[in-house]
Amino acid sequence: MSHAPEKIERDGVPIIRLESDSLRVDVAPGVGGRVVSLVEKSSGHEFLWRNRALPLQQLAAGSEYDPNFYGGIDELFPNDLAEEINGVPCPDHGELWTLPLSWQCDGARLKLAGTLPRFGLRYEREMSLRADEPVMDVDYRISNPTKQPRQFLWKLHAALAVEPGDVIDCPAGKAQVVDPNYSRFSTLTPFAWPQLEGKSANVIPPADGTMDFFYLFDLREGRMAWRRPRAGLEFAYHFDPKIFPFAWMFASYGGFLGHYTVILEPCTTMPMSVNEAALNKQCSILQPGETLTTRVSICAGKIRP
């Protein structure tokens, strides 16, 4: 069964805890709605990586993302790279991750909402846990109340706790290295995922001081997952590939600020620059008065057959 949400704190920041018989999920509305913990209760497994050097805290709008990378699940919206989009200067990694969201509980459901101060898009998220299985359903509503079209990037962003031998499972036909400076691999030529230069690029190596950064595309279905076969556990995003036609994967095996984590990133956009993606018609757009709605489900438990 699903339980009524509980209000607690972490580092003095208010947390809303959602709980079912299978999952315990902690959400920080005041920090962009970041999910700071996701535990499968029967095993006690914590799926999410967090930066132990940083406290959970609300940061000023426009803060630099990388030195403040806390971990957990956040979302990048309406951009990744700092750039001017539709005449609006958008800060590093977007506005949502630093935006305090309003919240209310409706039974066992948590509703979050906020409006991007610069870009003007309205963001609404409703989160609930299924009573009979380890799944969290997240329903989104993004609308454009401005008088101008808005081209944007929207990216889910789950930082996972990993070990050597873990596997990233995504039914992508092709992949491409984003930047060789952030990769174990040197080629920028698209390749058949996951084999590259004689290696399985989806198998997590030891903490050897390297990194990976991939665009995954030509998705056969809307799914991106982390798996630990020896423990029989998985974290899987299930999403509409018409909304998220791309899936990015950023991984640090010690090479990025010493962190050891893999970030699963279903995304509306490719490449990183919204302006470049718009020229290629590979980003989202909302006309004035238009609304986007979609559901994303997260399965966090035993690997499904």
N, C-alpha and C positions, 0 to 999 in steps of 0.2 A: 504494500500500500504506500501512498504518498502522504507525507506528514505536513502539517502547517509550517511555513517558513519560520525560522528563528533568527533573531537579531543578536549578533555577537560583535566582537571587535578584534582586529589584528593591528598591532603597532598604533593603536589609538584610532584606526580608521574603521568606520562602521561596515559590517559584513552582514549580508543576508545569506543564511544557510538553507538550502533546499535539501530535503532528505526523503529517500524512499527506502524500501527494504533492501535495495541493491546498491544505491549510490548515495554519496554525501558530497554536495557541491557548494562551495563558498564563493559568493559574488560580492564585489566591491562597487556599488553604484557610483560613489563619488570619484572613482578612478576610471572613468570611461566604461564602467560595467565590467571590469576585468574579472575573469574567473581565476581565483588565486589558489584553489584546491579542488581536485576531483578524485575521490577515493572510491574504489570498488570495495564494498564492505566485507564480503565473504573472505577475500584474500588480504584485505588491508592495504592493497596496492595504491600508491599515489602516482597518478599518471603524469602530473605536470612538474616540469622543472621550474625552479625559482632561483634567483640570484641571491645567495645567502649574505652577500656583502651589502645589500641594500634593504632598507626598511620599506614597507608599503607606505606610500605617501602620495598625496595629491600634488602635482607639479604645475607650474605656471604654463599657461598656453604659450606655444611656440618653443618649449624646451627641446633640447637636443635628445634624440631617442637613444642612441647607442650607449652612452655612459649611464643612462637611467633605465637600461633594460632589466626589468624586474622578472620577467617570465610569466608563466601562467598562460591564459588565453585572453588576448586582447584582439582588437580589429583595427585595421588601418583604413581610414576613410576621411576625406575623399581623395587621398593621394599617398604616395610613398616618398618619392623624391620631393624636396622643397622646390616648388616651381609656381609660376603664375598660370592659372587655369581660368579661362573665360574672364580674364581681366581681374581675377582675385588672387592675391599672393597667398599661397598655401604653405604652411610650415612643415618642417621635417616630420615625416611619417603621419601627416595629417592632423586633424583637429580632435578626432574622437577620443584618442588614447589619454588625453589630459582633460576631457570634458566631464564635469560633474553631471550625472544623469539623475533626473527625478525618478522616484520609484514608488510603487504601491503593490501590495499583495492582494490577490483575488483568489481566496481559497488557498490552494497549494501552488498557485501560479505567481511568478514575479514579473511585473511589468516595469520596464525602464523606458525613458524617453528623454530626448534633448534636441536642441537645434544648433547646428554648427554656427558659431558666431560670425565667422567671415563668409563662409560659402553659402550659408542660408538653408541648406537642406535639413529636413526634419527626419530624425532617426528614432524608430520605436522598435523595441525588442520585448518579446514575451517568452519566458522560460518555464518549462514544466518537466517533471520526471514521470516516466511511465511507471505505473504501479507494479506491473508484472514482469518487467525486464530491465536490464541495465542500460537504459536509453534516456537521453535528455533531448526533448524537442524544443527548438528555438524558432519562433515565428517572427518574421521581420516585416516592417512596413517603412519604406523610405519614400518621402514625398518632396516635391519641389514647390514651395510656396512663393518663390521669387518670380520676377517678371522676365528672367533670362534663362535660356537653356543651360544645363549644367552637365558637363562631361566629367566623369570621375572614375577613380579606382576604388573598389571595395574589396578588402582582402581579409579573410579569416586568418588567425595567426596563433596557432597552438604550439607552445614550446614544451616539448616532452622530455621526461627523464629517460635516458637511453643507456644501454650497455652494448659492448661489442657483440656482434652476431644478430642484433635486432634487425628487422627487415621493414622497409617502407614499401607498401603495396598500393600501387595506383595503376589503373588500367589505361595508361597513356600509350598511344602509338609511337609518339616521338618525344624527344627532349632536347634541350640545348643548354649549354653552359652560359650563365648570365654574364660572368666576368671571370677570365682566367686568374685574376688577382685574388679571387675568393673561391678557388677551386683546386682540387687535386689534379684536374685535367686541363689540358692546354688548348684543345680545339674549340672553336665556336661553331663548327658545322653541326647541324641537327643530326641526331642519331636515334636508332631504334631503342627505346627505353626497355630494360635498364642496363644493357651491355655497352660498355664504352672502354676502349683501349685494353681489352682483355679482362676487364673487371666487372663485377656486378655492382653498379653504382648505388643500388638500393640496399646494400648490406652495410651496417654500421661498423666502421673499423674501431680499433682502440684509440685512446686519446693520444694521437701522435703529432699534434700541433698543426693539423691541416684543417681545411674547410671545404664545403661544397655549396654551390648555389646553382639551381636548375630551374628553367621553365619546363613544365610538362604540358603537352597539348595533344590534340587529336584523341580526346578522352572517349572511351567506349561506353562509359557510364560515369555518373557523378559520385565518385567515391575516392577517398584518399585515406590511407590507414597506416598506423604503426603496429607492428606485431612483434611479440616475443614468443617464438614457437616453443621454446623449452618450458615456459611457464603457462602456455596456452592462453595468453592475454593479448587483447588488441584495443586500440583506440581508433575509431573510424569515423570520419566525417562522411555523411551521406547528403548530397545536395543536388540541385537542379543544374545540369550542365549547360542549360540555356542561359542561366544567370551567371554561373561560374564556369566558363568554358576552358579555363586554364587552372593549373595547380602548380604553384611554386614550391620549391623545397630549399630551405636554407639550413645548413648544418655546420656546427662548429665542433670539431674534434680536438679542441684546445687552441685552435688557431685564431679565434675571435675573442679577444680579451680573456683568454684562458677558459672560456666556457665549454662545457661538453653537453650539447643538446641538439636536437633536430626540431625544426619548426615546420609544421604542415600548413600550407597556405593556399587553399582554394581561392581563386581570384577572378574578378570580372575582366581583367586587363592584362595585356602583354604588348610591349615590354614595360619597363618600370616607369618611364615618363608617360604621363597621361596625354601630353600634347603629341608625342610621337605615336602613341597608341591610337589617338583620335584620327590622325592622318591615315592610319591603316584600318580604321573602323574596327578596332579591337579594344574598345572600352565601353563602359556604360554611359548612357545619356538619359536625362530626364528633362522633358519639356516643361514649361511653366504649367503648374497645376497637375502634373502627371505623378502617379504613385507606382512604386514597385513593391510587390509583396512576394514573399517566398518562405519556405520552411527549410531549415537545416537540422538534421538529427545527428547526434553524437552517440555512438555505441561504445561503451567503455566497460569491458568485462571479458568473458571467455570468448575465444575465437569461434566465430560461427562457421559451420561447414560451408 
